[in-house]
Amino acid sequence: MAKDLPIDSRIVEQMSKATIKNLIDGIVELVTNGDDSYRRLEGKGQNVSGKIEIHVIRQKGGICKKLIVTDFAEGMSREELEDAIIFAGETKLGASIRGLFGRGLKETIMALGEGEVKTIKKGKYSTTRLWFDQKLHKPQYDDEILSKTCDTSEPSGTCIDIKITNEKIKITTYENFKDQLIKHFALRDINSSPNRKIILIFKELKNTLKYTTELKFLRQEDKKVFEGKRNIPGFGDEVGITVYESPEPLESPRNNPFGLAGILIKTSGCILDNQLFKFDTDPAGFYFYGEATCYGLEKRLRKGEKEILDPNRNGLEWRHDYSKVLAKVIEGALEPLILEKRKTIESTPKKELKSTTKKMLKKLCNLLNEMAQQELDEFPDFPVEPENYNVLTLMIKPSNANIPINVPRTFTIYAPVEIVKREGKQARITSDNYYIRPLSSIVKLEKHKKYPERLWYRYFKVVGIAEEVEGTITVNLGNEKASTKIKVAPFKKRKKGKISGERRGFISNIVPDELPDPSQRVVYRNGIIKVYTKFPSVSKFIKSSFDKIETTEGRLLLSELVGESFCKELAMQGIENGRYIKVAGAEIDSFNATINELQKKYLHKIQEIIFAWKF
């Protein structure tokens, strides 16, 4: 039975729309709620899985119709669930202070559409529904189902299942969405914690594709340029500040929660904001990032000084006296670093490269792109493995592919042992396009050789017999279904040494960089290999604008640097897409072994071009 929530409907709408402006905002609230619950259990000395699942369904045009966030933490009793859906109520104190307002759950549901909260605590299952009635213009919940509880043997946890009815809510493509969730400043500690496992399950209805991946934020390892503690004048608090300098400019955090530049404002429990303050439009500021941890801020918030937080949960309220002084203190640590950086990047223009050097580098880029094409071929015929063998449902790898005409392509079915026990081992393979044909219609799954206790798999092949056709291959395992989108393209042999445009390909350019005091010799960024000519071991043999590379020592060093950067990036991308083997528990050794094999295979080819070139 529908019952009104005890709060003014206008306030509900205003709070929800101000707090949850998009899908990512809602996910941040729900994931941090789950993280708080795990923290409370960990604080009691309990072992936890740390797992939080995020399910989204994307339709054509970026329409998102479903969001489900599930944790396996404390769960809620019926009374706690009832308290949680009362807007006027306060949340219990958790291990972090992000949820002190106690509004994230309700606001997310109200802003996105209508939702069902299902929760289990100590063997008791409780549920209710929450929505905003557009006809009555009132927030309501189902008190009838809330009043009932039932016994269950399922483990504790909470599932928030939201049907999205807000037409303004859009969702980007899988890769962009995954990247946004990984980089969002409020989730970085959670995504990088070894005690958390955040799983994204992204379903694309248009292509009937399903992606499952673990979200992991990999922290950069750049040069530390400041570390110290500063007092906050007038308040008696202390802030610990750490600043790093990136060799490349990062995205500004100004109106951008995914920007990697900036200082994360932290308490012991969570990240509250990311700011460059008065430097947020200064290109020199984009090279710096770090943390400012203020434990006194947490104490003030717990005592009830909530005015320090933005009322719309968008970080700190920077107009508040405490926040303004805190900003000045952090700016004081940043300012000398940014002023020095500004001098560097505003120095005299770099000397133009010699024309013969440019031609050699272009030929070298062509070679690197050909070698990358051979390794990461658009039409590879090798089994693609799921990332970290993290298989939660029936899946096909690759999940979409271009295949050359009349050349069979290998695909792999993966299924967790739970599904095989329930649905059997026999998989049926079908195609919705006559010109795209699976070479097996029925296969029997086998235990995976590396992970027989938790994973089953089987290869099958598909061939396309007409150019430019598209179709979907579907695998049915009992009642479970997975699919992959396929396009048949003409098979083209690339002409040796030809590349369609200087700015295209795996490597688009090789350039010198005169950054003073760089932290590394060479780096690959966005298709460009940068050689830092002021790195001590480089500057002896290669000068500004690649001067002296015509010497024997210069040629040898350039070959080594280009080969190192190329093979490292090739190994990284190849491991990510399943081209190379990654042994669980020995990821670093696997990565280094792959680099060694690639260097053995290709380094001499790089040397041949550089040593044969007439400058």
C-alpha positions in Angstrom: 0.0 0.0 0.0 1.3 3.4 -0.9 2.2 5.8 1.9 3.4 9.4 1.8 7.0 10.1 3.0 6.9 12.6 5.8 8.5 15.5 4.0 7.4 18.4 1.7 7.3 17.2 -1.9 8.9 20.4 -3.2 11.9 19.8 -0.9 12.2 16.2 -2.1 12.3 17.3 -5.8 14.7 20.1 -5.1 17.1 18.0 -3.0 17.0 15.1 -5.4 17.6 17.1 -8.6 20.4 19.2 -7.0 22.2 16.2 -5.5 21.9 13.7 -8.3 22.4 15.4 -11.7 23.3 12.3 -13.6 23.7 8.5 -13.4 27.3 8.7 -12.1 26.2 10.9 -9.2 23.7 8.2 -8.1 26.2 5.4 -8.5 28.7 7.3 -6.3 26.2 7.6 -3.5 25.2 4.0 -3.6 28.7 2.6 -3.9 29.9 4.8 -1.0 27.0 3.6 1.1 28.1 0.0 0.5 31.7 0.9 1.3 30.6 2.5 4.5 28.8 -0.7 5.5 31.9 -2.8 4.8 34.0 -0.4 6.8 31.7 -0.8 9.9 32.1 -4.6 9.6 35.9 -4.3 9.2 35.9 -2.0 12.3 34.4 -4.9 14.2 37.2 -7.2 13.0 35.0 -9.2 10.6 36.3 -10.5 7.3 34.4 -9.2 4.3 34.3 -9.9 0.6 34.3 -6.1 -0.2 32.3 -6.9 -3.3 29.9 -4.3 -4.8 28.2 -5.0 -8.1 26.9 -2.2 -10.5 24.5 -3.4 -13.2 23.4 -0.9 -15.9 21.4 -1.4 -19.1 21.9 0.9 -22.0 19.4 1.3 -24.9 19.8 3.0 -28.2 20.6 6.7 -28.0 22.2 6.4 -24.6 19.0 5.8 -22.8 19.5 4.0 -19.5 16.5 2.1 -18.2 18.0 0.1 -15.3 20.5 0.6 -12.5 21.1 -2.1 -9.8 23.8 -1.7 -7.1 24.4 -4.6 -4.8 26.6 -5.0 -1.8 27.2 -8.0 0.5 27.8 -6.1 3.7 25.7 -5.5 6.8 22.3 -5.3 5.3 19.4 -3.6 7.2 16.7 -4.8 9.5 13.1 -3.8 8.8 13.4 -1.0 11.3 16.7 0.3 9.9 15.2 0.2 6.4 12.2 2.2 7.5 14.5 4.8 9.1 16.6 4.9 6.0 13.7 6.0 3.7 12.6 8.8 6.0 14.1 12.0 4.6 14.0 13.8 7.9 15.9 11.1 9.7 19.7 11.0 10.3 21.9 8.2 9.2 23.9 6.3 11.8 27.5 7.3 12.0 29.6 5.1 9.8 33.3 4.7 9.2 33.3 7.6 6.8 31.6 10.9 6.9 30.3 11.1 3.3 26.9 9.8 4.3 26.3 12.0 7.4 23.3 13.7 5.7 21.6 10.3 5.3 20.2 11.3 2.0 22.1 9.5 -0.8 19.8 6.4 -1.1 16.5 8.3 -1.3 17.8 11.1 -3.4 19.3 8.7 -6.0 16.0 6.8 -6.3 13.9 9.9 -6.5 16.2 11.6 -9.0 16.4 8.6 -11.3 12.9 7.2 -11.2 11.5 4.5 -8.9 13.3 1.9 -6.9 13.1 -1.2 -4.9 15.3 -1.7 -1.8 15.9 -5.4 -1.0 18.0 -6.1 2.1 19.0 -9.0 4.3 20.4 -8.8 7.8 21.0 -11.8 10.1 18.7 -14.1 8.1 15.8 -11.6 7.9 14.7 -10.3 4.5 13.0 -6.9 4.2 12.0 -4.9 1.2 10.1 -1.8 0.1 9.5 0.3 -3.0 10.1 4.1 -3.2 8.9 6.5 -5.9 7.6 10.0 -6.7 4.0 10.0 -7.7 3.7 12.4 -10.6 -0.1 12.7 -10.4 -0.2 13.4 -6.7 3.2 15.2 -6.7 4.2 13.3 -3.6 7.1 11.0 -2.6 5.7 7.6 -1.6 6.8 4.2 -0.4 5.2 0.8 0.0 4.5 0.4 3.7 2.6 -2.9 3.2 5.6 -4.9 1.9 7.9 -3.1 4.3 5.8 -4.3 7.3 6.6 -7.9 6.4 9.8 -9.8 6.9 10.7 -13.3 6.1 13.5 -15.8 7.1 16.2 -16.6 4.6 19.5 -18.5 4.4 21.0 -16.0 2.0 23.9 -13.9 3.3 23.5 -10.3 4.5 23.6 -7.4 2.0 21.5 -4.8 0.2 20.3 -4.5 -3.4 19.0 -1.2 -4.8 17.1 -1.9 -8.0 16.1 1.3 -9.8 13.9 1.6 -12.9 15.0 4.8 -14.5 12.0 7.0 -15.7 13.8 10.3 -15.8 14.2 10.9 -19.5 17.1 13.3 -18.9 19.3 10.6 -17.5 21.7 9.4 -20.2 24.5 6.9 -20.3 27.6 7.0 -22.5 29.2 4.0 -24.2 30.8 1.1 -22.2 34.4 2.3 -22.4 33.6 5.9 -21.5 31.3 4.8 -18.7 33.9 2.5 -17.2 36.6 5.1 -17.5 34.4 7.7 -15.7 33.6 5.3 -12.8 37.3 4.4 -12.4 38.5 8.1 -12.4 35.7 9.7 -10.4 37.5 11.4 -7.5 35.0 10.2 -4.9 35.6 6.5 -5.9 39.4 6.5 -6.3 40.2 5.2 -2.8 37.5 2.6 -3.1 38.6 1.5 -6.6 42.2 1.3 -5.6 41.6 -0.5 -2.3 42.8 -4.2 -2.1 39.9 -4.8 0.2 37.2 -3.8 -2.3 36.1 -5.5 -5.5 33.8 -3.2 -7.6 32.3 -5.1 -10.5 30.7 -3.3 -13.4 28.2 -5.3 -15.5 27.2 -3.2 -18.6 24.5 -4.5 -20.9 24.1 -3.0 -24.4 20.6 -3.8 -25.6 21.2 -2.4 -29.1 24.0 -4.9 -29.8 22.8 -7.5 -27.2 26.3 -7.2 -25.7 27.3 -7.7 -22.1 30.5 -6.5 -20.5 31.7 -7.5 -17.0 34.8 -5.9 -15.6 36.4 -5.0 -12.3 36.9 -1.3 -11.8 40.5 -0.6 -10.6 42.1 2.8 -10.2 45.8 2.5 -10.7 47.6 5.3 -8.9 50.3 7.1 -10.8 53.9 6.9 -9.6 55.3 10.3 -10.4 57.8 12.6 -8.6 56.8 13.8 -5.1 57.5 17.5 -5.0 56.0 18.5 -1.7 55.1 16.7 1.6 54.4 18.4 4.8 51.8 19.5 7.4 50.3 23.0 7.7 48.2 24.7 10.3 44.8 26.1 9.5 45.0 29.5 11.1 42.2 30.5 13.4 40.8 26.9 13.8 43.6 25.0 15.5 43.4 22.2 12.9 46.3 20.7 10.9 46.3 19.5 7.3 48.8 17.0 5.8 49.6 17.9 2.1 51.3 15.7 -0.5 51.9 16.9 -4.0 53.2 15.0 -7.1 54.3 16.3 -10.5 53.2 14.5 -13.7 55.6 14.7 -16.7 52.5 15.4 -18.8 49.6 17.8 -18.2 46.5 16.1 -16.7 42.8 17.0 -17.0 41.7 19.9 -14.8 39.2 19.1 -12.0 37.3 22.3 -12.8 33.7 21.2 -13.3 35.1 17.7 -14.0 34.9 15.0 -11.4 37.1 12.8 -13.6 40.0 15.2 -13.9 43.3 13.6 -12.6 45.0 17.0 -11.8 44.1 18.6 -8.5 44.4 18.0 -4.7 42.0 15.5 -3.2 40.5 16.9 0.0 40.3 13.9 2.3 39.4 12.8 5.8 40.3 9.4 7.2 37.2 7.9 5.7 36.7 9.3 2.3 37.5 11.8 -0.5 35.3 14.9 -0.3 36.5 17.1 -3.1 39.2 17.6 -5.8 40.4 21.1 -6.4 43.2 23.2 -7.9 41.5 26.4 -6.4 42.8 29.6 -8.1 45.0 27.5 -10.4 42.2 25.4 -12.0 42.5 27.2 -15.4 46.3 27.6 -15.3 48.0 25.2 -17.7 51.0 25.0 -15.3 48.7 23.7 -12.6 47.6 20.7 -14.7 50.9 19.0 -14.0 50.1 18.6 -10.2 48.0 16.3 -8.2 48.0 15.0 -4.6 46.1 14.8 -1.3 45.2 17.1 1.6 44.1 15.1 4.6 42.4 17.0 7.3 41.4 15.0 10.4 40.0 18.0 12.2 37.5 18.4 9.3 36.0 15.0 10.1 35.7 15.8 13.8 33.9 19.1 13.0 31.4 17.3 10.7 30.7 14.6 13.3 30.0 17.3 15.8 27.4 18.7 13.5 29.2 21.5 11.6 27.6 20.3 8.4 27.6 23.8 6.9 31.2 23.0 5.8 29.8 20.6 3.2 28.1 21.8 0.1 24.3 21.3 0.6 24.1 19.5 -2.7 26.8 17.1 -1.8 29.2 18.5 -4.4 32.2 18.6 -2.1 33.0 21.3 0.4 31.2 24.6 0.7 34.1 26.8 -0.3 32.3 30.0 0.9 32.4 28.7 4.5 35.0 30.4 6.6 36.8 27.1 7.5 36.8 26.0 3.8 38.2 29.4 2.7 41.1 29.2 5.1 41.8 25.6 4.2 41.9 26.6 0.5 44.4 29.3 1.2 46.7 26.9 3.0 46.7 24.4 0.2 47.2 27.2 -2.4 50.2 28.3 -0.4 51.8 24.8 -0.9 50.9 24.7 -4.6 51.9 28.3 -5.6 55.7 28.1 -5.7 55.5 24.8 -7.6 53.1 26.1 -10.2 55.0 29.4 -10.6 58.2 27.5 -11.3 56.4 25.2 -13.7 54.9 28.2 -15.5 58.4 29.5 -16.1 59.4 26.2 -17.7 56.5 25.9 -20.1 56.7 29.6 -21.0 60.4 29.4 -21.9 61.7 30.0 -25.5 60.2 27.9 -28.2 61.9 24.6 -28.9 64.3 24.4 -31.8 62.8 22.8 -35.0 63.9 19.3 -35.7 66.1 18.7 -38.7 64.2 17.6 -41.8 66.3 14.4 -42.1 65.5 13.6 -38.4 61.8 14.1 -39.1 61.9 11.7 -42.1 63.6 9.1 -40.1 61.1 9.4 -37.2 58.2 9.1 -39.6 59.7 5.9 -41.1 60.2 4.6 -37.6 56.6 5.3 -36.7 55.5 3.4 -39.8 57.5 0.4 -38.8 56.2 0.5 -35.2 52.6 0.7 -36.5 53.2 -2.3 -38.8 54.7 -4.3 -35.9 51.8 -3.3 -33.6 49.4 -4.4 -36.3 51.0 -7.8 -36.4 50.8 -8.2 -32.6 47.4 -6.6 -32.0 45.9 -7.6 -35.3 42.4 -6.3 -36.1 41.5 -9.9 -37.0 43.5 -12.1 -34.6 42.8 -15.8 -34.5 43.7 -16.5 -30.9 41.5 -17.2 -27.8 40.7 -14.0 -25.9 40.5 -14.4 -22.2 38.4 -12.4 -19.7 40.2 -9.9 -17.6 41.6 -11.6 -14.5 39.3 -14.6 -15.4 36.7 -12.6 -13.6 33.6 -14.4 -14.9 30.3 -13.8 -13.2 27.9 -14.9 -15.9 27.9 -16.7 -19.2 30.0 -14.7 -21.7 31.7 -14.8 -25.1 35.1 -13.4 -25.8 35.7 -11.3 -27.7 32.3 -9.6 -27.0 32.4 -7.9 -30.5 34.7 -8.4 -33.4 35.5 -7.5 -37.0 36.4 -10.6 -39.0 37.9 -10.9 -42.5 35.9 -12.6 -45.2 36.3 -16.4 -45.5 38.8 -16.5 -42.6 37.6 -18.4 -39.6 37.8 -16.5 -36.3 38.1 -18.1 -32.9 35.7 -17.2 -30.1 35.5 -18.5 -26.6 32.6 -19.3 -24.3 33.2 -18.9 -20.6 30.8 -19.8 -17.7 31.2 -19.9 -14.0 30.8 -23.3 -12.3 27.6 -22.3 -10.6 25.8 -21.8 -14.0 27.2 -25.0 -15.4 25.9 -27.0 -12.4 22.5 -25.4 -12.9 22.2 -25.3 -16.7 24.4 -28.1 -17.9 27.5 -28.3 -20.1 25.9 -28.3 -23.6 25.9 -24.9 -25.4 23.9 -24.1 -28.5 25.4 -21.6 -31.0 23.2 -19.7 -33.5 23.5 -16.7 -35.9 20.9 -14.2 -37.0 22.6 -13.7 -40.3 22.9 -16.4 -43.0 26.3 -14.9 -44.2 27.9 -15.2 -40.7 28.1 -18.8 -39.8 29.3 -20.6 -36.6 31.4 -23.6 -37.6 29.8 -25.5 -34.6 26.2 -25.5 -33.6 26.5 -27.4 -30.4 29.6 -27.7 -28.1 30.2 -29.1 -24.7 32.0 -26.9 -22.2 35.0 -28.3 -20.4 36.7 -27.4 -17.1 39.2 -24.6 -17.5 42.8 -25.9 -17.3 44.0 -23.1 -15.0 40.8 -22.7 -12.9 38.9 -26.0 -13.0 37.3 -25.3 -9.6 35.5 -22.2 -10.8 35.4 -21.9 -14.6 34.3 -23.8 -17.7 35.0 -22.9 -21.3 35.0 -24.0 -24.9 36.3 -22.5 -28.2 34.3 -22.3 -31.4 34.9 -20.7 -34.8 32.9 -18.3 -36.9 33.3 -17.5 -40.6 31.9 -14.7 -42.7 31.1 -15.4 -46.3 30.0 -12.0 -47.5 31.6 -8.6 -47.1 30.2 -5.7 -45.1 27.5 -7.8 -43.4 26.7 -7.6 -39.7 25.1 -10.1 -37.3 24.9 -11.5 -33.8 26.2 -14.9 -32.6 24.2 -16.1 -29.7 25.2 -18.9 -27.2 22.5 -20.5 -25.1 23.4 -22.6 -22.1 20.1 -23.8 -20.7 18.3 -20.6 -19.8 21.4 -18.5 -19.8 22.3 -16.5 -22.9 25.3 -14.5 -24.2 26.1 -12.9 -27.5 28.7 -11.2 -29.6 28.3 -8.7 -32.4 30.2 -9.4 -35.6 31.0 -7.5 -38.7 32.6 -9.0 -41.8 35.2 -6.7 -43.5 37.3 -7.2 -46.6 40.7 -8.6 -45.8 43.3 -6.1 -46.9 47.0 -6.7 -47.0 48.9 -3.6 -45.9 51.6 -2.3 -48.1 55.0 -2.3 -46.5 56.0 1.1 -45.1 52.6 2.7 -45.8 50.5 4.4 -43.2 47.3 6.4 -43.7 48.2 9.7 -42.2 50.9 10.8 -39.8 48.5 11.1 -36.8 47.0 7.7 -37.1 48.1 4.3 -35.8 49.5 2.9 -32.6 52.4 5.4 -32.6 51.6 8.8 -34.1 54.9 10.6 -33.3 58.2 10.4 -31.5 59.3 13.7 -30.0 61.9 15.2 -27.7 60.8 16.8 -24.5 63.0 19.3 -22.6 61.1 19.0 -19.3 63.6 19.9 -16.5 64.3 17.2 -13.9 62.0 14.5 -15.5 61.2 11.4 -13.4 61.8 9.0 -16.3 63.7 8.6 -19.6 60.8 8.0 -21.9 57.1 7.7 -21.8 54.2 6.7 -24.1 51.2 9.0 -23.9 48.2 9.1 -26.2 50.1 7.6 -29.2 53.2 9.7 -28.7 56.6 8.5 -27.5 58.3 11.3 -25.6 62.0 11.2 -24.9 63.1 13.3 -22.0 66.4 14.8 -23.2 67.2 16.3 -19.7 67.1 12.9 -17.9 70.8 12.5 -16.7 71.5 9.2 -18.6 69.9 10.6 -21.8 71.4 14.2 -21.9 75.0 12.8 -22.2 74.2 11.4 -25.7 71.0 13.0 -27.0 70.6 16.8 -26.8 67.8 19.2 -27.3 65.7 18.7 -30.5 67.3 15.3 -30.9 70.7 16.8 -31.6 73.6 14.2 -31.5 71.3 11.2 -32.4 73.5 10.7 -35.5 76.4 9.6 -33.3 76.8 5.9 -32.6 75.9 6.4 -28.9 72.9 8.5 -29.8 71.6 6.0 -32.3 72.0 3.2 -29.8 70.3 5.1 -27.0 67.4 6.2 -29.2 66.8 2.6 -30.4 66.8 1.5 -26.8 64.4 4.2 -25.6 61.9 3.8 -28.5 62.0 0.0 -28.2 61.5 0.2 -24.4 58.5 2.5 -24.7 56.9 0.7 -27.6 57.3 -2.8 -26.2 56.0 -1.8 -22.8 52.9 -0.2 -24.2 52.4 -3.1 -26.6 52.7 -5.6 -23.7 50.2 -3.6 -21.6 47.6 -3.4 -24.3 48.1 -7.0 -25.4 47.6 -8.3 -21.8 44.5 -6.2 -21.4 42.8 -7.5 -24.5 43.9 -11.1 -23.9 46.6 -11.3 -26.6 49.3 -12.3 -24.1 49.1 -14.6 -21.0 48.7 -13.0 -17.6 49.2 -15.5 -14.7 47.0 -14.7 -11.7 49.1 -13.8 -8.8 52.2 -13.2 -11.0 51.0 -10.2 -13.0 54.2 -8.2 -12.8 56.3 -11.2 -13.8 53.9 -11.9 -16.8 54.2 -8.3 -17.9 58.0 -8.3 -17.7 58.2 -11.6 -19.5 56.0 -10.3 -22.3 58.2 -7.1 -22.7 61.3 -9.3 -22.9 59.8 -11.4 -25.7 58.7 -8.4 -27.7 62.1 -6.8 -27.4 63.7 -10.0 -28.6 61.4 -10.0 -31.5 61.4 -6.3 -32.6 64.3 -4.3 -31.1 66.7 -5.3 -33.9 64.3 -4.0 -36.5 64.1 -0.6 -34.8 67.9 -0.5 -34.7 68.2 -1.3 -38.4 66.3 1.8 -39.4 68.1 4.1 -37.0 71.6 2.8 -37.7 71.1 2.7 -41.5 69.7 6.3 -41.7 71.9 8.9 -43.3 71.5 12.2 -41.5 
